[in-house]
């Protein structure tokens, strides 16, 4: 079915992100100090950001990082994302999301957005709807 390719695609994204950063950084990647502990996968991604450049890049279950800057996040939520028919509304509680890492639990096609959970919110069961261009691969 269609669920299997989505799972495979989500599983390949971290490796693809590492490869893209290695390609972009070239020899500079060797100069980065390794983190104190942890596996080698994702070391570069911890320091660099690869933006989600298109809504079609999002897959349910993938891990994403939200933009670090609150003003940028607010601006992106207050206008319709490229290709979207509707904007994502800004809420004051979204301030705590800047720089957070969460998981895509669902997609909202009309606003080209992701339902992101596992990030700061009023309760553990909550999720936030964020435009795709406010997200990075994590």
N, C-alpha and C positions, 0 to 999 in steps of 0.2 A: 504494500500500500504506500501511500504518500508519507506516512509517519516515519518510515525507515530512512528515506533520504534526508529528512529534516534532522533526525538524530545523528546521522553520519555527518551532515554538514555542520551541525553544532559541535560535534567532537573534533572536526578538523580545523575549526576556526582558531583555536589557540596556536596550533602549529603553523598555520598560515600567517597569523599575526607575528610570530617570532621570525619567520622567514622574511616577511615584508620589512620588518625593522632591520634585520641583518642586511638586506639588500639596500635599504635607504642609508644606513649608517656606515656600511663598508668596514674599513679598518678601524673606525672609531669604536665599533662594538667590542673589539678586543681590549680597548683601553678602559672600559667601564669596570669599576670594581664589582666583584660578585657580592650578592647580599650575604649577611652573616650565616644564614642557614637556609635550607630548602632545596628543592630540586632545581635543575638547570632550566627547565621549561618555564617561560614567563619572566625570566630575570630582566630582559630588556623591556618587556611590556610594563613592568613595574615602574620604570623611569620615563617611558615615552608614551605618547597617546596616538592611537590610530583611530580617527573618527569613523563613525558609521556614516558612510557617504551616500547611502541610498536606503530607502525603506525596505527594499527587497533583501538587504543584507541581514535583517533581523530574523531570528529563528526562536521559537519558543524554547526555553530552557537555557539559552546562552547567557553567559555572564557579561555584564556591561558596567562601565564606569560613567558616572554623570559628570558633566563639565564642572570644573572647579570653581568658577567665578559665579557668584550669586547674581550679579547684574546681567551677565550673559545668559544665564539660565532663565531669568525672568523675561528678558527680551525674546528669547526663543519660544517660550511658552505663550507669550502674548500675541503672537502672530502665527498664521498658518504656515506649517512647514512646506517646503517645496513639494508640489504634487498633491497637497492636502486640500480637502474641501472645507475643513473646519480647523480652528485653532485649538490648542490645549490651554485651558484656563490656568492662570497663576493663582496659587493660594499661599498665604503667608507661611504656612508650615513647610513649604518647599525649600525654604532657606537652608534647612538642615540637610538637604539632599546633595548640595554642592560637593563634588569629589567622592561621594559614596559609591560603593560597588554593590550591585544587586543582580537579580536574575529576571529575564523576560518571562513573564507568566502568560502573556497573551499579546495579541496585536490588535490595533484599532485602525482599520483601513481608512476610514473617512478622514482621520486626522494624521495619517502616516505616523502613528505613535506606538509606543510599547507600554504595556502594563508592566511596571517594574516592582518586584517585591524584594524583601530582604534588606530594605533600606530604612532609615529612620522614619518613624510614623507614630501616630497615636496608639496603635496596637500592633502586635505581631501578625495579625491577619490582614493588615492593610496593604494596599499597593498604590502606587502613583502612576498616572498616565503622563508620559513624557514624549515630546517629539523626537523622531529618530536622530535629528541633527544636534541634539543635546547629549548624545551618547557616544562613548568610545568603546572599542573592543577592550575587554579586560581579561 
